[in-house]
Amino acid sequence: MKGAGYILRKKASLTTEELEQINQYTRRPFQEGELYTFSVVLCDNEVDRDGERFTIEALHRLGELFLGKTGIFDHNPQVQNQAARIYACQVEQLPGRVTKTGEAYHRLVARAYLPRSQKNETFILELDSGIKKEVSVGCSVAKRSCSICGADRRTGGCDHVKGRTYHGVLCCTVLEEPTDAYEWSFVAVPAQREAGVIKNFSEKEDWNMEEVWKSLSGEGELLLNPEERRQLAKEFADLREQAACGRQYRKELEKSLVRLCGIVSPEVPMEVMERTARTMGLEDLREFEKAFHKRAEQVLPLTPQLAPMEKRDVEEYRDFQI
């Protein structure tokens, strides 16, 4: 049985943990500069072109089975076709997204590596340019059942047809209890319709925060590794601090506007001005506060007693000089 997935390019610095994971499969310790790494979605729990889907439990089991497995081309198991090796796997859920069967969407994401060498230069260029991106997995499962009646598909125990809907339920073959993972291959046409290259957080220097938020809420295709999650958490912490300063600044502007209104237009009830100030945009709030301040200066002398002499009329303020 073969499923499919897609490559997610990775250019972020390798963590110490990642180097340790990779060096479990090498004959000597490799350093970051010697390696090229990327992320690849191997398979998910969506119904594919073959009318089959993995269960979420099956994805977790496949994550264990695919550790250390080699990536090849077109499912051709020859030594010269070996391209990369998986060193880490994890099942990820995209919040807010559901499959055709109404299940929360999950995907199996693997990390893979290959050595940087003259021989691999063309392959790395093809990965970066998106020419080589779709992949398909080769594995075996112990259970293949009908999603409508639960009958064993191996024995043809039912007449339900894949792709048809029965009483509002889509018929497909449910793949469960994986027993082995053979390989994963780069292919031209994968079984999964959404196979394709997506970027990692660290591949873009100036992220639009709306784009990041969409990805975190399941509407985008952003994939974060642990280091990038920490980076993003710091960015949000900085934004929260800036937002707190902004709220405090606005609060002071509102208070100043209400106070000045009481000076220049005492007939306006304070609670009315407070409600008005809360509904203003920040720029309007600043302009009104500035205008009210000028009018208030005509009603009361707002210049501080110790203001520079060139800004004060000496005769007018002579009684207040020290």
Secondary structure, 3 states (H helix, E strand, C coil): CEEEEEEEECCCCCCHHHHHHHHCCCCCCCCHHHEEEEEEEEEECCCCCCCEEECHHHHHHHHHHCCCCEEEECCCCCHHHCCEEEEEEEEEEEEEEECCCCCEEEEEEEEEEEECCCCCHHHHHHHHHCCCCEEEEEEEEEEEEECCCCCECCCCCCCCCCCCEECCEECCEEEEEEEEEEEEEECCCCCCCCCCCECEHHHCCCCCHHHHHHHHCCCCCCECCHHHHHHHHHHHHHHHHHHHHHHHHHHHHHHHHHHHHHHHCCCCCHHHHHHHHHHCCHHHHHHHHHHHHHHHHHHCCCCCCCCCHHHCCCCCCHHHCC
